[in-house]
Amino acid sequence: MLNFHKDHKKLVLTALIAFVILSLVIAVLPASQMQDVQPLPDQKDLTISEREGLHVYVSENCMACHTQQVRSIEMDNVWGERPSIPSDYYYSKERMDVWRQSPSLLGSERTGPDLTNVGKRQPGKEWHLLHLYNPRIVVKESVMPGYPWLFEEKHSTRITAEDIVVPLPAEYISKKGNKMIATEKAMFLVSYLQSLSQAPMPGISPDFIPSIYKDEAETSGVGKNSLDGEKLYAQTCAACHQATGLGLAGAFPPLAGSAMVQDEDYELFIKVILQGYDARSEYGQMPGFAAQLSDEEIAAIATHERRSWGNDASEILAEDVKKIRDYVMELNQ
């Protein structure tokens, strides 16, 4: 019988054996099993600039407030097209060295939103640059700190063709004639954020666990649409076009008073929502939402935009969106 009170050698040996067994079960065995995980067919390695951006992301401790894990619960379906799986965290050629695999930046807090699919939600670099310089420029309620040290203020006469000018509102520039320039580190970080998107799973699409509670906004209906366009707009569009519909000068166009938004011939308006818009000389890039929003959701959002902020135009129905979507798809085939 072991007497740990008097035989300290047996105590140390038993503790050592327990430590080794636990290490094998908790660390070594799961790690060996993870070696069999393969990347998804369409999963891409990080480019050099994206990998440098990953280093900036880590050095600025972004994972303290942001996660990169989509859980299999209904409330997480806004952050990704499917729940995360082990293959999402497979990064070939990403080892720190021979002995160490680069850690997955899962995070544990959502002070800010999950970033798993942020490259699809916000593909334009202008939005990311504004958000990094001062988050409240694009999200007025944000509690995220700004990162002004990733930017440099230059006079217009010193700006070169290689400089990336951030379309800041005039009140954020300290001296007339100056412009805010993104540093190389800022552009690396933006490249990394733009790369964050879930690779599609061939033939498999796991469902999120549905909520047993129904959101009243989704069942009450607005006009003939059965979804709450105001809520969908806040989730999908307000980050760029703002809750007021006024947009941001030089970055995102206003929807309030927009002739295109209120046009009775709304085909172009719906096409922009479906396909996106890239007016490089005037505004930042807008992503297309054809793959992310249903006909019903687009109809609800479009109707909200056409009837808010002083706009006064007719309602758009899901069947109207479907006709335009089918036409666009036919042209692209």
C-alpha positions as CSV (number, residue, x, y, z in Angstrom):
1,M,0.0,0.0,0.0
2,L,1.3,3.4,-0.9
3,N,2.1,5.7,1.9
4,F,2.6,9.1,0.4
5,H,2.9,10.8,3.8
6,K,6.3,9.0,4.5
7,D,7.5,7.8,1.1
8,H,8.0,11.0,-0.9
9,K,9.7,9.1,-3.7
10,K,6.5,7.2,-4.5
11,L,4.6,10.4,-4.2
12,V,6.8,12.1,-6.8
13,L,6.8,9.0,-9.1
14,T,3.0,8.7,-8.9
15,A,2.5,12.4,-9.7
16,L,4.9,12.1,-12.6
17,I,3.1,9.0,-14.0
18,A,-0.3,10.9,-13.6
19,F,1.2,13.9,-15.4
20,V,2.5,11.8,-18.3
21,I,-0.8,10.0,-18.7
22,L,-2.9,13.2,-18.6
23,S,-0.5,14.9,-21.1
24,L,-0.9,12.0,-23.5
25,V,-4.7,12.0,-23.2
26,I,-5.3,15.7,-23.2
27,A,-2.5,17.0,-25.4
28,V,-0.6,14.4,-27.5
29,L,-3.5,12.2,-28.5
30,P,-5.8,15.0,-29.8
31,A,-2.8,16.7,-31.5
32,S,-2.0,13.4,-33.3
33,Q,-5.6,13.0,-34.4
34,M,-5.6,16.5,-35.8
35,Q,-2.8,15.6,-38.1
36,D,-5.4,13.8,-40.2
37,V,-7.4,16.9,-40.8
38,Q,-7.2,18.1,-44.4
39,P,-7.9,21.5,-45.9
40,L,-11.1,22.0,-47.8
41,P,-10.8,21.9,-51.6
42,D,-11.3,25.6,-52.1
43,Q,-9.3,26.7,-49.0
44,K,-6.4,28.9,-50.0
45,D,-3.0,29.5,-48.3
46,L,-2.3,33.0,-47.0
47,T,-0.3,35.2,-49.3
48,I,2.8,37.0,-48.1
49,S,0.9,40.3,-47.4
50,E,-2.0,38.4,-45.7
51,R,0.5,36.5,-43.5
52,E,2.2,39.8,-42.6
53,G,-1.3,41.1,-41.7
54,L,-1.8,38.1,-39.5
55,H,1.3,39.1,-37.5
56,V,-0.1,42.6,-37.2
57,Y,-3.4,41.2,-36.0
58,V,-1.6,39.2,-33.3
59,S,0.7,42.1,-32.3
60,E,-2.2,44.4,-31.9
61,N,-4.0,41.8,-29.8
62,C,-7.2,41.8,-31.9
63,M,-8.2,38.4,-30.7
64,A,-8.8,39.8,-27.2
65,C,-12.1,41.2,-28.5
66,H,-12.8,39.2,-31.7
67,T,-13.4,35.5,-32.2
68,Q,-12.9,33.5,-35.3
69,Q,-15.2,30.6,-34.5
70,V,-18.8,30.1,-35.7
71,R,-20.7,27.9,-33.3
72,S,-23.5,25.5,-34.2
73,I,-26.2,27.6,-32.6
74,E,-28.9,29.8,-34.2
75,M,-27.5,33.1,-32.9
76,D,-24.2,32.5,-34.7
77,N,-25.6,32.2,-38.2
78,V,-25.1,35.9,-38.7
79,W,-21.3,35.3,-38.5
80,G,-20.9,32.6,-41.1
81,E,-22.6,30.5,-43.7
82,R,-22.1,27.3,-41.6
83,P,-20.6,26.3,-38.3
84,S,-16.8,26.1,-38.1
85,I,-15.1,22.7,-38.5
86,P,-11.5,21.6,-37.9
87,S,-10.6,22.0,-41.5
88,D,-11.2,25.7,-41.2
89,Y,-8.2,25.9,-39.0
90,Y,-5.9,24.0,-41.2
91,Y,-3.1,26.2,-42.5
92,S,-0.6,24.4,-44.7
93,K,2.8,26.1,-44.8
94,E,1.9,28.1,-41.8
95,R,4.1,26.5,-39.2
96,M,6.0,29.0,-37.0
97,D,9.0,26.7,-37.1
98,V,9.8,22.9,-37.1
99,W,8.3,22.4,-33.7
100,R,5.4,24.8,-33.5
101,Q,2.2,25.0,-35.5
102,S,0.8,28.5,-35.9
103,P,-2.0,28.9,-33.4
104,S,-5.6,29.2,-34.5
105,L,-7.0,32.6,-33.4
106,L,-10.2,31.3,-32.0
107,G,-10.6,34.0,-29.4
108,S,-12.9,33.8,-26.4
109,E,-14.6,37.2,-26.3
110,R,-17.1,38.9,-28.6
111,T,-16.7,42.5,-27.4
112,G,-16.6,43.0,-31.2
113,P,-18.2,40.8,-33.8
114,D,-16.8,37.4,-35.0
115,L,-14.4,37.8,-37.9
116,T,-14.7,34.4,-39.5
117,N,-16.4,35.7,-42.6
118,V,-15.6,39.4,-42.4
119,G,-13.8,39.2,-45.8
120,K,-17.2,38.5,-47.4
121,R,-19.2,40.9,-45.2
122,Q,-16.8,43.8,-45.8
123,P,-14.6,43.2,-48.9
124,G,-13.8,46.8,-49.5
125,K,-10.5,48.2,-48.2
126,E,-11.9,51.7,-47.6
127,W,-14.3,50.5,-44.9
128,H,-11.6,48.6,-43.1
129,L,-9.2,51.6,-43.2
130,L,-11.8,54.0,-41.8
131,H,-12.7,51.4,-39.2
132,L,-9.1,50.9,-38.1
133,Y,-8.4,54.7,-37.9
134,N,-11.5,55.5,-35.9
135,P,-14.2,52.9,-35.7
136,R,-16.9,55.4,-34.8
137,I,-16.6,57.0,-38.3
138,V,-18.5,53.9,-39.7
139,V,-20.0,52.4,-36.5
140,K,-21.1,55.2,-34.2
141,E,-21.8,52.9,-31.2
142,S,-18.5,51.1,-31.5
143,V,-16.4,50.7,-28.3
144,M,-13.3,49.5,-30.3
145,P,-10.2,51.7,-29.9
146,G,-8.7,53.4,-32.9
147,Y,-5.3,52.5,-34.3
148,P,-4.0,55.9,-35.6
149,W,-0.4,54.7,-35.3
150,L,-1.1,52.6,-38.4
151,F,-1.5,55.8,-40.4
152,E,0.5,58.8,-41.4
153,E,-0.7,62.3,-42.2
154,K,0.9,63.9,-45.2
155,H,0.5,67.1,-47.1
156,S,-1.1,66.7,-50.5
157,T,2.1,67.8,-52.3
158,R,4.1,65.0,-50.7
159,I,1.7,62.2,-51.6
160,T,3.0,59.7,-54.2
161,A,1.2,57.3,-56.5
162,E,2.0,54.4,-54.2
163,D,0.3,56.0,-51.2
164,I,-3.1,54.8,-50.2
165,V,-5.3,57.8,-49.1
166,V,-7.9,57.1,-46.5
167,P,-11.2,58.9,-47.3
168,L,-11.5,60.6,-43.9
169,P,-14.0,63.3,-43.2
170,A,-12.4,66.8,-43.1
171,E,-12.8,67.1,-39.3
172,Y,-10.3,64.3,-38.7
173,I,-7.5,66.0,-40.6
174,S,-5.4,68.3,-38.4
175,K,-4.2,70.7,-41.1
176,K,-5.9,71.9,-44.3
177,G,-4.4,70.3,-47.4
178,N,-3.2,67.2,-45.5
179,K,-4.4,63.7,-46.2
180,M,-4.3,60.5,-44.1
181,I,-2.1,57.8,-45.6
182,A,-2.3,54.1,-44.6
183,T,1.0,52.6,-43.6
184,E,2.3,49.3,-44.9
185,K,1.3,47.6,-41.6
186,A,-2.3,49.0,-42.0
187,M,-2.5,47.6,-45.5
188,F,-1.1,44.2,-44.4
189,L,-3.8,44.1,-41.7
190,V,-6.5,45.0,-44.2
191,S,-5.3,42.2,-46.5
192,Y,-5.5,39.7,-43.7
193,L,-9.1,40.8,-42.8
194,Q,-10.2,40.7,-46.4
195,S,-8.9,37.1,-46.6
196,L,-11.1,35.9,-43.8
197,S,-13.9,33.9,-45.4
198,Q,-15.3,30.4,-45.0
199,A,-14.4,28.0,-47.8
200,P,-17.5,26.2,-49.1
201,M,-18.0,22.5,-48.0
202,P,-18.6,20.4,-51.1
203,G,-21.9,18.5,-50.9
204,I,-22.3,19.2,-47.2
205,S,-24.0,22.2,-45.5
206,P,-24.5,21.6,-41.7
207,D,-27.5,23.4,-40.4
208,F,-27.4,25.8,-37.4
209,I,-29.4,24.7,-34.4
210,P,-32.7,26.7,-34.8
211,S,-34.0,28.8,-32.0
212,I,-37.2,27.7,-30.3
213,Y,-38.2,31.3,-30.0
214,K,-39.3,33.3,-33.0
215,D,-38.3,36.9,-33.4
216,E,-41.4,39.0,-33.5
217,A,-39.7,41.2,-36.1
218,E,-39.6,38.2,-38.5
219,T,-43.2,37.2,-38.1
220,S,-45.0,40.5,-37.7
221,G,-44.5,41.6,-41.3
222,V,-44.0,45.0,-42.9
223,G,-46.3,45.8,-45.8
224,K,-46.6,42.8,-48.0
225,N,-43.0,41.6,-47.1
226,S,-42.9,39.2,-44.2
227,L,-39.5,40.4,-42.9
228,D,-38.4,43.5,-41.0
229,G,-36.4,45.5,-43.5
230,E,-35.2,48.0,-40.9
231,K,-33.6,45.2,-38.8
232,L,-32.1,43.5,-41.9
233,Y,-30.7,46.9,-43.1
234,A,-29.1,47.5,-39.6
235,Q,-27.5,44.0,-39.8
236,T,-26.3,44.2,-43.4
237,C,-26.0,47.8,-44.7
238,A,-25.8,50.3,-41.9
239,A,-22.1,49.8,-41.3
240,C,-21.4,51.6,-44.6
241,H,-24.5,53.6,-45.5
242,Q,-25.1,54.4,-41.8
243,A,-28.3,54.1,-39.8
244,T,-29.3,57.6,-41.0
245,G,-28.9,56.6,-44.7
246,L,-26.5,59.5,-45.2
247,G,-23.5,57.4,-46.0
248,L,-20.0,58.8,-45.6
249,A,-18.7,61.5,-48.0
250,G,-16.0,60.1,-50.2
251,A,-16.4,56.6,-49.0
252,F,-20.0,55.3,-49.1
253,P,-22.9,57.0,-51.1
254,P,-26.0,58.3,-49.4
255,L,-29.3,56.4,-49.8
256,A,-31.4,59.3,-48.4
257,G,-32.6,61.3,-51.4
258,S,-30.9,59.0,-53.9
259,A,-32.5,59.1,-57.3
260,M,-31.5,55.5,-58.0
261,V,-33.0,54.2,-54.7
262,Q,-36.3,56.0,-55.4
263,D,-36.5,55.3,-59.1
264,E,-39.8,53.7,-60.1
265,D,-37.7,51.6,-62.6
266,Y,-35.9,49.8,-59.7
267,E,-34.1,47.2,-61.8
268,L,-30.7,49.0,-61.5
269,F,-31.2,49.4,-57.8
270,I,-31.8,45.7,-57.3
271,K,-28.9,44.7,-59.6
272,V,-26.6,46.8,-57.4
273,I,-27.7,44.9,-54.3
274,L,-27.3,41.6,-56.0
275,Q,-24.1,42.2,-57.9
276,G,-22.4,44.9,-55.9
277,Y,-20.8,48.1,-57.2
278,D,-17.3,49.2,-57.7
279,A,-17.0,53.0,-58.4
280,R,-13.3,53.3,-57.8
281,S,-13.1,57.0,-58.7
282,E,-15.9,58.1,-56.4
283,Y,-16.8,55.6,-53.6
284,G,-15.6,52.4,-52.0
285,Q,-16.4,49.0,-53.3
286,M,-19.8,47.5,-52.4
287,P,-20.0,43.7,-52.3
288,G,-22.9,41.8,-54.0
289,F,-25.4,40.1,-51.7
290,A,-26.9,37.6,-54.2
291,A,-25.4,34.7,-52.3
292,Q,-26.0,36.0,-48.8
293,L,-29.6,37.3,-49.0
294,S,-32.8,35.7,-50.2
295,D,-35.3,37.4,-52.5
296,E,-37.5,38.1,-49.5
297,E,-34.6,39.7,-47.5
298,I,-33.5,41.9,-50.4
299,A,-37.1,43.0,-51.0
300,A,-37.5,43.9,-47.3
301,I,-34.3,45.9,-47.3
302,A,-35.0,47.6,-50.6
303,T,-38.4,48.6,-49.4
304,H,-37.0,50.0,-46.2
305,E,-34.5,52.1,-48.1
306,R,-37.1,53.4,-50.5
307,R,-39.4,54.5,-47.7
308,S,-37.0,55.9,-45.1
309,W,-35.1,59.1,-44.4
310,G,-37.6,61.1,-46.5
311,N,-37.6,58.7,-49.4
312,D,-41.0,58.0,-50.8
313,A,-41.2,55.2,-53.4
314,S,-43.2,52.1,-54.0
315,E,-42.7,48.7,-52.2
316,I,-40.6,46.0,-53.8
317,L,-41.8,42.4,-53.5
318,A,-39.9,39.2,-53.4
319,E,-41.2,38.1,-56.8
320,D,-39.9,41.4,-58.3
321,V,-36.4,40.6,-56.9
322,K,-36.6,37.0,-58.2
323,K,-37.3,38.2,-61.7
324,I,-34.3,40.4,-61.7
325,R,-32.1,37.7,-60.0
326,D,-33.1,35.2,-62.7
327,Y,-32.3,37.7,-65.4
328,V,-28.9,38.5,-63.9
329,M,-28.0,34.8,-63.6
330,E,-29.0,34.2,-67.2
331,L,-26.8,37.0,-68.4
332,N,-23.8,35.6,-66.4
333,Q,-24.1,32.1,-67.8
